[in-house]
Amino acid sequence: MKIKLQDHILVPKHEVLSKEEAEELLKVLGIKKEQLPKIKSNDPIVKEIGAKPGDIVKITRESLTAGKSIFYRLVI
C-alpha cells in the first residue's frame, strides 16, 4: 500500500482547477494566469495530483485560528 502525500495531516488539500474554474477565478481576481504565485511541476504534491504546467492548483489550508485559507498557484 502506497501512502499518499495528501493523507498526511500537515499537507494542505491540493486540487487542480478545471478550465472553467480557472477562467472564472482569473476573471474575478482581474489578473492574468502568469501573475499568480508559482509552483514547480516537479513538486511531489503536484505530481501526485496530476497537475501539468499551465494548470492552476487550489490549496486549502485549515487553521484553528484563521479557519480556512485558500491559495492558488500556477504550475510551471
C-alpha positions in Angstrom: 0.0 0.0 0.0 1.5 3.3 -1.1 1.0 6.3 1.2 -0.2 9.5 -0.4 1.3 12.8 0.5 -2.2 14.3 0.8 -3.0 11.8 3.5 -0.5 13.5 5.9 -2.0 15.8 8.5 0.4 18.6 7.7 -0.1 18.6 3.9 -3.0 21.0 2.9 -5.5 19.9 0.3 -4.4 20.5 -3.3 -6.7 20.2 -6.3 -6.4 21.1 -9.9 -9.0 23.7 -11.1 -11.0 22.8 -14.3 -10.5 25.2 -17.2 -13.9 26.8 -16.4 -13.0 27.3 -12.8 -9.6 28.8 -13.7 -11.2 31.2 -16.2 -13.7 32.3 -13.6 -11.0 32.8 -10.9 -8.9 34.9 -13.2 -11.9 37.0 -14.2 -12.9 37.6 -10.5 -9.3 38.4 -9.5 -8.8 40.6 -12.6 -5.4 39.1 -13.3 -3.6 37.0 -15.9 -2.6 33.5 -15.1 1.1 34.5 -15.1 0.5 36.8 -12.2 -0.3 34.0 -9.8 2.4 32.7 -7.5 4.1 29.7 -9.0 4.6 26.0 -8.0 7.0 23.8 -9.9 5.8 20.8 -11.9 8.3 18.6 -10.2 6.9 19.3 -6.7 5.9 15.9 -5.2 2.3 17.0 -4.5 1.9 18.4 -8.0 3.0 15.1 -9.4 0.6 13.2 -7.1 -2.5 15.2 -8.2 -1.5 15.0 -11.9 -1.2 18.8 -12.4 0.6 19.9 -15.6 2.4 23.1 -16.5 -0.2 25.8 -17.1 -2.7 24.3 -14.6 -3.9 26.3 -11.6 -3.8 24.5 -8.3 -6.1 25.4 -5.4 -4.6 24.9 -2.0 -6.9 24.8 1.0 -5.3 25.2 4.4 -7.2 24.6 7.7 -6.2 26.5 10.8 -7.6 26.6 14.3 -7.1 30.4 14.4 -7.8 31.5 10.9 -10.3 28.9 9.9 -10.0 28.1 6.2 -7.5 29.8 3.9 -7.4 29.3 0.1 -4.4 29.9 -2.1 -3.8 29.5 -5.8 -0.6 28.5 -7.6 0.3 28.3 -11.3 2.1 25.1 -12.2 5.3 25.9 -14.2 
